[in-house]
Amino acid sequence: MMPVTSLGGRKVALFGLGGSGLATAQALMAGGADVTAWDDNPASVEKAAAAGIATADLHGIDWKTFDCFVLSPGVPLTHPKPHWTVDLAHAAVVEIIGDVELFARERIKLAPDCPFIAITGTNGKSTTTALIAHILKSSGRDTQLGGNIGTAVLTLDPPAADRFYVVECSSYQIDLAPSINPSAGILLNLTPDHLDRHGTMQHYADVKERLVAGSRQAIVGVDDSYCSQIADRIERAGVAVTRISRRLALKDGIYADGSRILKADGGEIAELLDLKGVETLRGGHNAQNAAAAIGACLAVGVSLNDVRAGIRSFPGLKHRMQPVGKRDHVTFVNDSKATNAEAAAPALSSYDRIYWIAGGLPKEGGITALQPLFSKIAKAYLIGEAAPQFAATLGEAVPYEISGTLDLAVAHAAKDAAADQTGPVAVMLSPACASFDQYKNFEVRGDSFVTIVSGLDGVTMLV
C-alpha cells in the first residue's frame, strides 16, 4: 500500500467504496487522514465499516469542515448530471479529486523525479500499458503497474527514486487528477466513447489532453484529427512531443511501415525493430501500441536493446489477442475480451485464415460491422444466445455451424483447422459479445477456452 501522507491530519470525505475506493480509504487512513466514507450501495458501506473505515451518509455531514473530497472515477462528475455528492462539494467549495491525483501528489512529495509513465486513449491502453511494464520488468527495473488496468494505483509501493510507475488512466481518472505530471504521457487515439459521461466529443478530448499537456515528454498518436490537433497545441505550449502513427510516414516521430517500426528525425530514417514473428503484437493497431511503448521507454532511459528484448518476449495481454497454444500449423488465440464487434475487429484483421468462435450475449448491431472481414473467416462456430442472430448475418457469406457451447466449438474448430492445409490458420475465440449468458465475465470465458485447448491432443501450450 501507498500511505497518502500528503493529506495527513486533514479531514477527507470519500464516496465510492468498490475495490479501488476501499483501497483509497485505507491508503488515506494509513497516511494519517481523517476519512469519512459513503456509498449508495449499503453492502459496500457495511464492508467498509467492517474493515475499520469510518462511514456516514454524506448528505448529513458539514461539508465546510472537510478539506478534500475523493470521488470514485465510476461516479459522474459532470454528465449526464453531477452526482449529488459533487453538488454538495461544489456548494461548500471543497476540492474534488480521485485516486490518481492522490498518487501524483504523493510522488511529487516523496520522489518527484521517479519515472512515471501514464497511458490513455480510446483503444489500446491496456496492451500498451502491459507492454511497457513488461519491457521495464524484463530489463530488471522495479516496476509498479496499476490504474485502470485493474490494480488500484494506491495499492502500489510508495514512490522511490529508482521505482518505475506504469499507470493506465481512463478519462474519468484524468478528470479527477489536475496535478498529473508523468515523465512520459501517452495519448494513443481518440474515437467517440463514454459520451454519456462527457457530453460531447470535444469535452472527452479536452479531458484526455490534460494527461499529455502535463507531461515532461508527450507521445501522441496522430492518426485522428483530435489527437493531431492536441499534439500541435501542446507542442506550441512548450511540451516535448513525439508523434506516433500506424498509417503516416512521419518526418519526425515513430511510425509503422508494415511490421517495421521506424524513427524519423528531420527526415532521417532509422529502423528501431521489426515486429515480424512477435505473435502477441500482430496487426497495425499493435504496431501503434509498440511505437508508443518504444517512445515512452526511451524517454525514461531504457536502452533500445532492452526495449527490443522486452518486445520480443512480450507474452501478450491476457484475453486480448493472446496466443495460448499451437499444434502444427494451427495457432489457438484467446480474444475473449472482445465483447463487441468493434473490439473483435483488430484480431480478425490480424490473421489471414480464421476458424472463428463467436457469440454470447449480443450487443446492439451484432456483427454487421465485421462484414468487411468475413473473407478472412474459413468457418464460424456460433455459441450462446447470439448464435441465431449471427447465423442470419453470416448467411451464405461464411460457412458456419451453431455449436451452442464453447467446448463443442473448440473441438469442431480444432478438427477443421487441422484438416486445412492451405497454410497457417488460427482457431480464435473473439466472441463480439458479452459473456453473461454462459459465463460470469469475459475472464472466466477466456480461461475456459484456455482449459479446453490445453486438453486437446498434441497442443503445445504457450501460457
C-alpha positions as CSV (number, residue, x, y, z in Angstrom):
1,M,0.0,0.0,0.0
2,M,1.0,3.6,-0.6
3,P,0.1,5.7,2.5
4,V,-1.2,9.1,1.4
5,T,0.9,11.3,3.6
6,S,0.0,14.5,1.6
7,L,-3.4,14.6,3.4
8,G,-2.1,13.6,6.8
9,G,-4.1,15.3,9.6
10,R,-6.8,16.5,7.1
11,K,-10.5,15.8,7.0
12,V,-11.4,13.9,3.9
13,A,-14.8,12.9,2.6
14,L,-14.9,9.9,0.2
15,F,-17.6,8.5,-2.0
16,G,-17.5,5.1,-3.8
17,L,-16.5,2.0,-1.9
18,G,-15.8,-0.5,-4.6
19,G,-12.3,-2.2,-4.8
20,S,-10.4,1.0,-5.6
21,G,-12.5,3.1,-3.2
22,L,-11.7,0.8,-0.3
23,A,-8.0,0.8,-1.2
24,T,-8.1,4.7,-1.4
25,A,-9.8,5.0,2.0
26,Q,-7.2,2.7,3.6
27,A,-4.3,4.5,2.0
28,L,-5.6,7.8,3.2
29,M,-6.1,6.5,6.7
30,A,-2.6,4.9,6.7
31,G,-1.2,8.4,5.8
32,G,-3.0,10.0,8.8
33,A,-6.1,11.4,7.2
34,D,-9.4,11.6,9.0
35,V,-11.7,9.8,6.5
36,T,-15.5,9.7,6.3
37,A,-16.7,7.4,3.6
38,W,-20.0,6.5,1.9
39,D,-21.6,4.7,-1.0
40,D,-25.1,4.4,-2.4
41,N,-24.8,0.6,-2.0
42,P,-25.5,-0.5,1.6
43,A,-23.5,-3.7,1.2
44,S,-20.4,-1.6,0.3
45,V,-20.8,0.6,3.3
46,E,-21.1,-2.5,5.5
47,K,-17.9,-3.9,4.0
48,A,-16.0,-0.7,4.6
49,A,-17.2,-0.4,8.2
50,A,-16.1,-4.0,8.8
51,A,-12.7,-3.0,7.5
52,G,-12.5,-0.2,10.1
53,I,-13.3,2.7,7.8
54,A,-15.5,5.4,9.4
55,T,-18.7,5.7,7.4
56,A,-21.5,8.3,7.4
57,D,-24.2,9.4,5.0
58,L,-22.5,12.4,3.2
59,H,-26.0,14.0,3.0
60,G,-25.7,14.8,6.7
61,I,-22.1,16.0,7.1
62,D,-21.0,19.6,7.4
63,W,-19.1,19.8,4.2
64,K,-17.4,23.1,5.1
65,T,-15.4,21.2,7.8
66,F,-13.7,19.0,5.1
67,D,-10.5,19.8,3.3
68,C,-11.0,17.5,0.4
69,F,-13.5,15.2,-1.4
70,V,-12.2,12.0,-3.0
71,L,-14.6,10.6,-5.7
72,S,-14.6,7.2,-7.3
73,P,-13.9,7.6,-11.0
74,G,-17.0,5.5,-11.7
75,V,-19.3,8.2,-10.3
76,P,-20.5,11.0,-12.6
77,L,-18.6,14.2,-12.2
78,T,-20.3,16.3,-14.9
79,H,-22.5,14.2,-17.2
80,P,-25.3,13.2,-17.6
81,K,-25.5,15.2,-14.4
82,P,-23.2,15.6,-11.4
83,H,-23.7,13.1,-8.6
84,W,-25.4,14.6,-5.6
85,T,-22.1,14.5,-3.6
86,V,-20.5,16.6,-6.4
87,D,-23.2,19.2,-6.0
88,L,-22.7,19.3,-2.2
89,A,-18.9,19.6,-2.5
90,H,-19.2,22.4,-5.1
91,A,-21.6,24.3,-2.8
92,A,-19.1,24.1,0.1
93,V,-16.1,24.9,-2.2
94,V,-14.4,21.6,-1.4
95,E,-11.8,20.3,-3.9
96,I,-12.8,17.2,-5.7
97,I,-10.1,14.7,-6.7
98,G,-9.5,11.0,-7.3
99,D,-7.0,8.2,-6.5
100,V,-4.7,9.0,-9.4
101,E,-4.4,12.6,-8.2
102,L,-3.5,11.3,-4.7
103,F,-0.8,9.2,-6.3
104,A,0.5,12.2,-8.3
105,R,0.7,14.3,-5.1
106,E,2.5,11.5,-3.2
107,R,5.0,11.2,-6.0
108,I,5.6,15.0,-6.0
109,K,6.2,14.9,-2.3
110,L,8.4,11.8,-2.0
111,A,10.2,11.2,-5.3
112,P,9.3,13.8,-7.9
113,D,11.8,12.5,-10.4
114,C,10.9,8.9,-10.2
115,P,9.9,7.6,-13.7
116,F,6.2,7.7,-14.2
117,I,4.6,6.6,-17.5
118,A,0.9,7.3,-17.9
119,I,-1.2,5.9,-20.8
120,T,-4.6,6.9,-22.1
121,G,-6.6,6.8,-25.3
122,T,-9.8,5.2,-26.5
123,N,-8.3,1.9,-27.7
124,G,-5.1,0.0,-27.0
125,K,-4.5,1.4,-23.5
126,S,-4.3,-1.9,-21.7
127,T,-2.0,-3.6,-24.2
128,T,0.4,-0.6,-24.3
129,T,0.4,-0.4,-20.5
130,A,1.2,-4.1,-20.2
131,L,3.8,-4.0,-22.9
132,I,5.6,-1.1,-21.2
133,A,5.6,-2.8,-17.8
134,H,6.9,-6.0,-19.4
135,I,9.8,-4.1,-21.0
136,L,10.7,-2.4,-17.8
137,K,10.4,-5.6,-15.7
138,S,12.4,-7.7,-18.1
139,S,15.2,-5.1,-18.1
140,G,15.5,-5.6,-14.3
141,R,13.8,-2.4,-13.1
142,D,11.5,-2.1,-10.1
143,T,8.2,-1.8,-11.9
144,Q,4.8,-0.8,-10.4
145,L,1.8,-1.5,-12.7
146,G,-1.6,-0.1,-11.9
147,G,-4.5,2.2,-12.6
148,N,-7.4,1.4,-15.0
149,I,-5.7,-1.9,-16.0
150,G,-7.1,-3.5,-12.8
151,T,-4.8,-2.8,-9.9
152,A,-5.7,0.2,-7.8
153,V,-2.9,2.7,-8.0
154,L,-2.7,3.3,-4.2
155,T,-2.1,-0.4,-3.6
156,L,1.3,0.0,-5.3
157,D,4.6,0.6,-3.4
158,P,5.3,4.2,-2.3
159,P,7.3,6.4,-4.7
160,A,11.0,6.0,-4.6
161,A,13.8,7.4,-6.8
162,D,14.5,4.1,-8.6
163,R,11.0,2.9,-8.9
164,F,9.2,3.0,-12.2
165,Y,5.4,3.5,-12.4
166,V,3.2,2.5,-15.3
167,V,-0.3,3.7,-14.9
168,E,-3.2,3.2,-17.3
169,C,-5.6,6.2,-17.0
170,S,-9.2,6.4,-18.0
171,S,-10.8,9.7,-18.9
172,Y,-12.7,9.5,-15.6
173,Q,-9.4,9.3,-13.7
174,I,-7.8,12.1,-15.6
175,D,-10.8,14.3,-14.9
176,L,-10.1,13.9,-11.2
177,A,-6.3,14.4,-11.4
178,P,-5.4,18.1,-12.0
179,S,-1.8,17.6,-10.9
180,I,-1.0,14.6,-13.1
181,N,2.6,15.2,-14.5
182,P,4.1,12.0,-15.9
183,S,7.6,11.7,-17.1
184,A,6.2,10.3,-20.3
185,G,2.5,10.7,-21.1
186,I,0.9,8.7,-23.9
187,L,-2.3,9.6,-25.8
188,L,-2.9,6.8,-28.3
189,N,-6.0,7.8,-30.2
190,L,-9.5,9.3,-29.8
191,T,-12.8,8.0,-31.1
192,P,-16.3,8.6,-29.7
193,D,-16.6,6.8,-26.4
194,H,-18.1,7.5,-22.9
195,L,-20.0,10.5,-24.3
196,D,-22.8,9.8,-21.8
197,R,-20.2,10.8,-19.1
198,H,-18.6,13.6,-21.1
199,G,-21.4,15.2,-23.0
200,T,-19.6,15.9,-26.2
201,M,-16.6,14.5,-28.1
202,Q,-14.8,17.8,-27.6
203,H,-15.1,17.6,-23.8
204,Y,-13.9,14.0,-23.9
205,A,-10.9,15.1,-26.0
206,D,-10.2,18.0,-23.7
207,V,-10.1,15.7,-20.7
208,K,-7.7,13.3,-22.4
209,E,-5.5,16.2,-23.4
210,R,-4.7,17.1,-19.8
211,L,-2.6,13.9,-19.4
212,V,-0.2,14.8,-22.2
213,A,-0.3,18.5,-21.5
214,G,1.2,17.9,-18.1
215,S,3.9,15.5,-19.3
216,R,7.6,16.1,-19.5
217,Q,7.6,14.1,-22.7
218,A,4.3,13.5,-24.6
219,I,3.9,10.6,-27.0
220,V,0.8,11.3,-29.2
221,G,-0.8,9.2,-31.9
222,V,-1.6,11.5,-34.8
223,D,-3.8,9.2,-37.0
224,D,-7.0,11.0,-35.9
225,S,-7.7,14.7,-36.2
226,Y,-8.4,15.3,-32.4
227,C,-5.0,13.8,-31.4
228,S,-3.2,15.5,-34.2
229,Q,-4.5,18.9,-33.1
230,I,-3.7,18.1,-29.5
231,A,-0.1,17.3,-30.4
232,D,0.3,20.6,-32.2
233,R,-1.4,22.6,-29.4
234,I,0.7,21.2,-26.5
235,E,3.9,21.5,-28.6
236,R,3.2,25.2,-29.1
237,A,2.7,25.4,-25.3
238,G,6.2,24.1,-24.8
239,V,5.7,20.4,-24.2
240,A,8.2,18.0,-25.9
241,V,6.1,15.8,-28.3
242,T,6.9,12.6,-30.0
243,R,4.3,11.8,-32.7
244,I,3.5,8.2,-33.5
245,S,1.5,6.7,-36.3
246,R,0.4,3.4,-37.8
247,R,-0.6,5.0,-41.1
248,L,1.6,8.0,-41.8
249,A,5.2,8.2,-42.8
250,L,6.3,10.9,-40.4
251,K,9.1,13.4,-40.9
252,D,9.7,13.4,-37.2
253,G,8.4,10.7,-34.9
254,I,8.0,7.0,-34.6
255,Y,5.8,5.2,-37.2
256,A,4.9,1.7,-38.6
257,D,5.8,0.6,-42.1
258,G,4.1,-2.9,-42.2
259,S,5.8,-4.8,-39.3
260,R,8.8,-2.4,-39.2
261,I,8.9,0.3,-36.6
262,L,10.8,3.3,-37.9
263,K,12.1,6.5,-36.3
264,A,12.3,9.7,-38.3
265,D,14.4,12.6,-37.2
266,G,14.3,15.5,-39.5
267,G,13.7,13.2,-42.4
268,E,16.5,10.8,-41.5
269,I,15.0,7.3,-41.1
270,A,16.3,4.5,-38.8
271,E,14.7,1.1,-38.1
272,L,14.1,0.6,-34.4
273,L,12.8,-3.0,-34.7
274,D,10.7,-5.4,-36.8
275,L,7.6,-7.0,-35.2
276,K,7.6,-9.8,-37.6
277,G,7.4,-13.0,-35.6
278,V,6.1,-11.3,-32.5
279,E,2.8,-13.2,-32.3
280,T,1.4,-11.1,-29.4
281,L,1.8,-7.9,-31.3
282,R,0.2,-8.7,-34.7
283,G,-1.7,-6.1,-36.6
284,G,-1.5,-2.4,-37.3
285,H,-3.1,-1.4,-34.0
286,N,-0.4,-3.3,-32.2
287,A,2.3,-1.6,-34.3
288,Q,1.0,1.7,-32.9
289,N,1.0,0.3,-29.4
290,A,4.6,-0.8,-29.8
291,A,5.6,2.6,-31.2
292,A,4.1,4.3,-28.2
293,A,5.8,1.9,-25.8
294,I,9.2,2.4,-27.5
295,G,8.8,6.2,-27.3
296,A,7.9,6.1,-23.6
297,C,10.6,3.7,-22.6
298,L,13.3,5.6,-24.4
299,A,12.1,8.8,-22.8
300,V,12.7,7.3,-19.3
301,G,16.1,6.0,-20.0
302,V,15.7,2.4,-21.2
303,S,18.2,1.3,-23.8
304,L,17.0,0.4,-27.3
305,N,18.4,-3.1,-26.8
306,D,16.4,-3.6,-23.6
307,V,13.3,-2.3,-25.4
308,R,13.8,-4.7,-28.3
309,A,14.4,-7.7,-26.0
310,G,11.2,-6.8,-24.0
311,I,9.0,-6.5,-27.0
312,R,10.2,-9.8,-28.5
313,S,9.5,-11.6,-25.2
314,F,6.1,-9.9,-24.6
315,P,3.6,-12.7,-23.5
316,G,0.6,-10.6,-24.5
317,L,-2.3,-9.2,-22.6
318,K,-4.4,-11.9,-21.1
319,H,-7.7,-12.5,-23.1
320,R,-6.7,-9.9,-25.8
321,M,-5.4,-11.5,-29.0
322,Q,-3.4,-13.9,-26.8
323,P,-1.8,-16.9,-28.5
324,V,-2.4,-19.7,-26.0
325,G,-1.5,-22.9,-27.8
326,K,0.0,-24.2,-31.0
327,R,-0.4,-27.5,-32.9
328,D,1.4,-27.9,-36.2
329,H,0.1,-25.0,-38.4
330,V,-2.7,-24.1,-36.1
331,T,-2.5,-21.3,-33.5
332,F,-5.2,-21.0,-30.8
333,V,-6.0,-17.4,-29.9
334,N,-7.8,-16.2,-26.8
335,D,-9.5,-12.8,-27.6
336,S,-12.3,-13.2,-25.0
337,K,-12.0,-9.5,-24.1
338,A,-13.6,-8.7,-27.5
339,T,-17.1,-8.1,-26.1
340,N,-18.5,-6.3,-29.2
341,A,-17.9,-6.1,-32.9
342,E,-15.6,-3.1,-32.8
343,A,-13.4,-4.9,-30.2
344,A,-13.3,-8.1,-32.3
345,A,-12.1,-6.3,-35.5
346,P,-8.4,-6.0,-34.6
347,A,-8.0,-9.7,-34.0
348,L,-9.9,-10.7,-37.1
349,S,-7.9,-8.3,-39.2
350,S,-4.6,-9.7,-37.9
351,Y,-4.9,-13.2,-39.2
352,D,-5.5,-14.4,-42.8
353,R,-7.5,-17.6,-42.3
354,I,-9.6,-18.0,-39.1
355,Y,-11.8,-20.6,-37.6
356,W,-13.8,-18.2,-35.6
357,I,-15.7,-18.9,-32.4
358,A,-18.2,-16.1,-31.8
359,G,-21.4,-15.5,-29.8
360,G,-22.7,-15.0,-26.3
361,L,-25.0,-12.2,-25.1
362,P,-25.3,-9.9,-28.2
363,K,-24.6,-6.2,-28.3
364,E,-26.6,-3.7,-30.4
365,G,-25.6,-4.0,-34.0
366,G,-24.4,-7.6,-33.7
367,I,-21.6,-8.4,-36.1
368,T,-22.8,-6.4,-39.1
369,A,-19.8,-4.1,-38.7
370,L,-17.4,-7.0,-39.3
371,Q,-18.7,-7.8,-42.8
372,P,-15.6,-6.4,-44.5
373,L,-13.6,-9.1,-42.6
374,F,-15.8,-12.0,-43.4
375,S,-13.4,-13.1,-46.2
376,K,-10.8,-14.0,-43.6
377,I,-13.1,-16.5,-41.9
378,A,-12.8,-20.0,-43.1
379,K,-15.7,-21.1,-40.8
380,A,-17.6,-19.7,-37.8
381,Y,-18.7,-21.7,-34.7
382,L,-21.5,-19.9,-33.0
383,I,-22.3,-20.1,-29.3
384,G,-24.7,-18.7,-26.8
385,E,-27.8,-16.5,-27.2
386,A,-26.4,-14.7,-30.2
387,A,-26.0,-17.8,-32.4
388,P,-29.2,-17.4,-34.4
389,Q,-28.7,-13.7,-35.0
390,F,-25.1,-14.1,-36.0
391,A,-26.0,-17.0,-38.3
392,A,-28.5,-14.7,-40.1
393,T,-25.8,-12.1,-40.6
394,L,-23.3,-14.6,-41.9
395,G,-25.9,-16.0,-44.3
396,E,-24.2,-17.5,-47.3
397,A,-21.1,-15.3,-47.0
398,V,-19.4,-17.5,-44.4
399,P,-19.8,-21.3,-43.6
400,Y,-21.0,-21.7,-40.1
401,E,-22.4,-24.1,-37.5
402,I,-24.3,-23.4,-34.4
403,S,-22.1,-25.2,-31.8
404,G,-24.0,-23.9,-28.8
405,T,-21.3,-24.3,-26.2
406,L,-17.6,-23.4,-26.1
407,D,-16.3,-26.9,-25.6
408,L,-18.1,-28.1,-28.8
409,A,-17.0,-25.1,-30.7
410,V,-13.3,-25.6,-29.8
411,A,-13.4,-29.3,-30.6
412,H,-15.0,-28.8,-34.0
413,A,-12.9,-25.8,-34.9
414,A,-9.7,-27.6,-34.0
415,K,-10.6,-30.6,-36.1
416,D,-11.5,-28.5,-39.1
417,A,-8.4,-26.3,-38.8
418,A,-6.2,-29.4,-38.6
419,A,-7.5,-30.6,-41.9
420,D,-6.9,-27.2,-43.6
421,Q,-3.6,-27.5,-45.4
422,T,-3.7,-24.1,-47.1
423,G,-1.1,-22.7,-44.7
424,P,-1.1,-21.2,-41.1
425,V,-4.5,-20.8,-39.6
426,A,-6.0,-19.6,-36.3
427,V,-8.7,-21.1,-34.1
428,M,-9.8,-17.9,-32.5
429,L,-12.2,-17.1,-29.7
430,S,-13.2,-13.5,-30.4
431,P,-16.9,-13.5,-29.3
432,A,-18.1,-10.0,-30.3
433,C,-20.5,-10.5,-27.4
434,A,-20.8,-10.1,-23.6
435,S,-20.3,-13.4,-21.7
436,F,-23.2,-13.2,-19.2
437,D,-25.5,-15.7,-20.9
438,Q,-23.0,-18.6,-20.1
439,Y,-20.1,-17.1,-18.1
440,K,-19.7,-14.8,-15.1
441,N,-17.4,-12.5,-17.2
442,F,-15.1,-12.4,-20.2
443,E,-12.1,-13.6,-18.0
444,V,-13.9,-16.8,-17.0
445,R,-14.9,-17.3,-20.6
446,G,-11.3,-16.9,-21.7
447,D,-9.9,-19.1,-19.0
448,S,-12.4,-21.8,-20.0
449,F,-11.2,-21.5,-23.6
450,V,-7.6,-22.0,-22.5
451,T,-8.5,-25.0,-20.4
452,I,-10.4,-26.7,-23.3
453,V,-7.5,-26.0,-25.7
454,S,-5.0,-27.5,-23.2
455,G,-7.0,-30.7,-23.2
456,L,-6.6,-31.2,-27.0
457,D,-4.1,-33.9,-28.1
458,G,-0.8,-32.6,-29.4
459,V,-1.2,-28.9,-28.4
460,T,1.8,-27.1,-27.1
461,M,0.6,-24.5,-24.6
462,L,2.1,-21.1,-24.8
463,V,0.7,-19.9,-21.4
